[in-house]
Amino acid sequence: MLVTSLFLAGLFYHNPLAAVPVFGIVCLVYWLMTHNYKFWEIDGVPFPKPSMFTGNLGPTLTLKKHICELASEWYNAYPEKPFVGYFKIFTPAIMVRDPVLVKNILTRDFDCFANNDFLLDIGQDPLLSHDPFLVTGERWKRARSLLTPSFTGAKIKQLFPVMESVADAFEAFIGRHVLQELEAKELAARFTTQNVVACTFSIDGDCFTEQESEFRRMGRRVFETSHLATIKTMMAVFLPDIAKWIPVPFLLKDVDQWIRSLVANLIIKRSATEPLAKNPVIQQRLYDEIRKQIDANHGKLDFDVMQNMEYLDWVMLETLRMHPPAATMHKISTKKYIMRKGFRDETGHEMSIYVREGTPVLIPVLSIHMDPKYHPEPQQFDPQRFSTERKVNHPGTVFLPFGDGPRMCLGMRFAQAQVKLALVKLMLSFRVLVAPSDKPFVVDPRSFVYQSKHGLRIMFDKR
């Protein structure tokens, strides 16, 4: 605004006739923008005060805060409201707080919110056009129908021997690094890459033998982007109308070609080791249950025995509650929708708002997971909160690390199975310790996934 004011002052001084229409245009643009930011006020919806040109996303666009941190601030600022308005730059958007509304959006009223709010240019990224998370319409239905049979319980049970051989190799790898500081994300990436390659292509990815195997190198490259791709990814979420004009793919060219070649010729989502390292009592109880179940099966571990490990399930679920892979979900309304405000007017009529087609909808997954109303003492790592006696009974959705409804993560069962198997193998042979150089968890504002800015440093000691 200061620059604009100085420019107009100079223009008035040197050329008053030219300054008049310019001043009029600036005033008109300013009025339109400020009037646009009154959208939720007119509808009677609570909203945080937006900033000019960035709406409510300034700290995220400048990489000062992760979007989940902003969502948590809005969530806590309006504790009794079912939803909150905000501005995605200039576009009016909604953050849904009420678990019943969240459940309706993801399940009962799925047709009105069928698409994720992410722009994908199929011409630039043809490989991603088969990803059910990104595609829409008939492409999504076709991708889902093709992938669903690969993640059934029977299929995962069939793959269990392959997964166990990978877990054994992982255990041996850890055994060669006892009492050495290790990075938890790097370990999880090694195990996940090896497991996916073995289960999908029946080949050895060399993730535990070679320090820089092709699979590990390309596995990292999948998450690397050029500077333009990083800008495009940010804009695809927050400024899709501009992102579509940037002719840059999300996947690097060599990664795209590598994946295509691999398929032509022939995930762990979150490691629970870090919270276990900080909670030795819970770690010991987990070990006792694993040992008891295996001993009852004559010392043999199989898929059915692992599925009967109740406390193991609780540990995994509690890890996902505190560290969901996606701390926020981004949907977009595909049809007109009436959203109830949760209260009635003086005449007894239920108040509601009209959600227009194309309205962005944010679901604050982490904020719901950390709400003491649904999960008492949310900052405490407490697996027993998922026991039958204490499990939350709510008509809405208060736990959604993999989403819910038709667009729920297809690989959920596979991811859970590999996490559980890795934990069983590690707990049987090692104790997990917090490394001396580990730093407190701080979310990385540069990342779209929920991960630590400083990494997670752990060590293993033999039992």
Summary of the structure (lengths in Angstrom):
residues: 463
radius of gyration: 25.1
end to end distance: 64.4
largest distance: 94.0
contacts: 1362
relative contact order: 0.15
helix: 51%
strand: 11%
